[in-house]
């Protein structure tokens, strides 16, 4: 079972920064989830949003700025933007979940392809990373440049499969083997992540990640259900 740190451990620092991921590594995580966006000069920078407005006073679109400009940005806590090449260098011995944000998905994937080609790192990337894309176009492009890529199911795929499993009509879920499906431990206070539901995914060759359990009780529930991964903002059990 794999514990995944969601944008790093953010208790005392800003998400998706070097300090956040170093804190997560120190807490015992072996896998790290982050969000990839592309700059105007085809560098990859870690950011969930299209701009750094939540963590600084800078609301400029990251895709319109070059790396040297972004390197000068300072977040409210004194930390700075973290770039993909730095992230990989620091965490090369671990595994990662790479969320390809949709606004410039094809350009982001193009920059990732350039990075892999320059370093002859396609096989290495395929062995270390799993990917989330947000539309069929980006998923198809990812499979073109990295056919061995391991994939998370997109949001609507997860909802469809999870609902079909809950009503015990799993065939309606169109579960794809080899993909990983995100399921929250509970919805509206009702537990939905059960051993039976996870079993339906496993029967079809798919994996299940517990999506952002809110507390220790939900983490324990996820483990009891037999999930393959836990994506968390907290600490690993």
Buried (B, 14 or more C-beta within 10 A) or exposed (E): EBBBBBBBBBEEBBBBBBBBBBBBBEBEBBBBBBBBBBBBEBBBBBBBBBBBEEBBEBEBEBBEBEBEBBEEBBBEEEBBBBBBBBBBEBBEEBBBBBBBBBBBBBBBBBBBBBBBEEEEBBEEBBEBBBBBBBEEEBBEBBBEBBEEBBBBBBEEBBBBBBEBBBEEEBEEBEBBEEBBBBBBBBEEEEEBBBEEBBBBBBEBEBBBBBBBBEEEEBBEBBBEBBBBBBBBBBBBE
